[in-house]
Amino acid sequence: MEKVLTAHASRIAWLIFGFFIIWSGLAVAAALPGGSWLHRLFSPTCHQAPERCYEFMGHPIGLCVRCLFIYLGLALGHPVFARWQLSEKNSLRLLGTAGFLVVADVLLESMGLYDNCKSTRAVTGGLFGFACAWFTLRGLSELSFNPEPKITRHEST
C-alpha cells in the first residue's frame, strides 16, 4: 500500500511541478508586449509593485520577487518531497522556520531597521513555498487516492 501511495504521490508531484513552472512562466510572459491581461491575472494575489519585481525586456514581470519564488519553491518542493520522506513534525518545523523568516523580513523592513532587497525576498519566498509543498503534496495525494471524505458525526446529548 505504501509503495502505491508513493508512486501516486510522485505522479502528483510532477504534475504540480509542471503547473507551477508554467504559472511562473506566465508571470514572466506578462512583461512581453500584450501581456497586460497576465498582469490582471496575477493582480488578485500579488501587489506587483514594479520596484519589487524582476524585469524582463525592460518591463516588470507579473509577480513580485517574493511571490514568484513562493511559486518556484512550491514547484521544486513537490518532486523533492515525493522522494524525501519527512515526518509531519519536521515538516511543521520547516514551515514554522520559513514562515518566521518571511515575517521577520517584512517586519524588520517595515520598522525601518533595514531595507530588504530582491535577494532576501527571493530566499524567504522560495523557502516558504518549498516548505508549503510538503503539505500540499500530502493533502492532494490523500485526497486523490481516497476521494471519499471522512465525515465525523457528532451526536448531541
C-alpha positions in Angstrom: 0.0 0.0 0.0 2.8 2.4 0.9 4.5 1.8 -2.5 1.3 2.6 -4.3 0.8 5.8 -2.4 4.5 6.8 -3.0 4.2 6.2 -6.8 0.9 8.1 -6.8 2.4 11.0 -4.8 5.3 11.1 -7.4 2.9 11.5 -10.3 1.0 14.2 -8.5 4.3 15.9 -7.6 5.4 16.1 -11.2 2.0 17.4 -12.3 2.1 20.2 -9.7 5.8 20.9 -10.6 4.7 21.4 -14.2 1.7 23.6 -13.2 3.9 26.0 -11.1 6.6 26.2 -13.7 4.0 27.2 -16.3 2.4 29.6 -13.8 5.8 31.2 -13.2 6.5 31.3 -16.9 3.2 33.2 -17.4 4.3 35.7 -14.8 7.5 36.3 -16.9 5.4 36.5 -20.1 3.4 39.3 -18.5 6.4 41.6 -19.3 6.0 40.9 -23.0 4.0 43.2 -25.3 0.4 42.4 -25.0 0.9 40.9 -21.6 -1.3 43.3 -19.6 -4.0 40.6 -19.3 -1.5 38.5 -17.5 -0.8 41.3 -15.0 -4.5 41.4 -14.3 -4.5 37.6 -13.9 -1.9 37.8 -11.1 -3.2 41.1 -9.5 -5.6 39.4 -7.0 -2.8 37.6 -5.4 0.2 39.9 -5.7 0.8 43.7 -5.2 3.0 43.7 -8.3 4.9 46.9 -7.2 7.3 47.5 -10.1 10.2 48.2 -7.8 9.8 44.8 -6.1 9.5 42.9 -9.4 12.2 41.5 -11.7 12.2 43.0 -15.1 12.2 41.2 -18.4 12.9 43.1 -21.6 12.7 46.4 -19.6 9.2 45.7 -18.1 8.2 44.3 -14.7 7.0 40.7 -14.7 3.6 39.8 -13.3 4.6 38.9 -9.8 6.8 40.4 -7.2 10.1 38.6 -6.3 8.7 37.0 -3.2 5.5 35.7 -4.9 7.5 34.4 -7.9 9.8 32.5 -5.6 7.0 31.1 -3.5 5.6 29.5 -6.6 9.1 28.3 -7.7 9.6 26.9 -4.2 6.3 25.1 -4.5 7.3 23.7 -7.9 10.7 22.5 -6.6 9.4 21.2 -3.3 6.9 18.8 -4.7 9.3 16.4 -6.5 11.7 16.6 -3.6 9.1 15.7 -1.0 7.7 12.9 -3.2 11.1 11.2 -2.8 12.3 12.5 0.6 10.3 11.2 3.5 10.0 13.9 6.1 7.9 13.5 9.2 5.0 15.7 9.9 6.8 17.1 13.0 9.9 18.1 10.9 7.6 19.5 8.1 5.9 21.7 10.7 9.3 22.9 11.9 10.4 23.7 8.4 7.2 25.6 7.7 7.5 27.4 11.0 11.1 28.4 10.3 10.3 29.6 6.8 7.2 31.5 7.9 9.2 33.1 10.7 11.9 34.3 8.2 9.2 35.8 5.9 7.6 37.6 8.8 10.9 38.8 10.2 12.0 40.1 6.8 8.7 42.1 6.4 8.6 43.4 10.0 12.3 44.4 10.1 11.8 46.4 6.9 8.5 48.0 8.0 10.1 49.0 11.3 12.9 50.7 9.3 15.7 48.5 10.8 16.9 47.5 7.3 16.0 47.6 3.7 15.4 44.2 2.4 16.4 43.5 -1.2 15.2 41.3 -4.0 17.6 38.5 -3.0 16.2 38.3 0.6 12.7 38.4 -0.7 13.6 35.6 -3.1 15.2 33.4 -0.4 12.5 33.8 2.1 9.7 33.3 -0.5 11.4 30.3 -2.0 11.9 28.7 1.3 8.3 29.3 2.3 7.0 27.9 -0.9 9.3 24.9 -0.6 8.1 24.2 3.0 4.4 24.5 1.9 4.9 21.9 -0.8 5.1 19.0 1.8 1.6 19.9 3.0 0.0 20.4 -0.4 1.5 17.2 -1.8 0.3 15.2 1.2 -3.2 16.7 1.1 -3.6 16.2 -2.7 -2.2 12.7 -2.6 -4.5 11.6 0.2 -7.5 13.4 -1.4 -6.9 11.9 -4.9 -6.0 8.4 -3.5 -9.0 8.3 -1.3 -11.6 10.8 -2.7 -14.3 9.8 -0.1 -14.4 12.5 2.5 -14.2 11.4 6.1 -17.4 12.5 7.8 -17.5 12.6 11.5 -20.9 12.8 13.0 -21.3 14.3 16.5 -24.4 13.4 18.3 -25.8 15.9 20.8 -26.8 14.5 24.2 
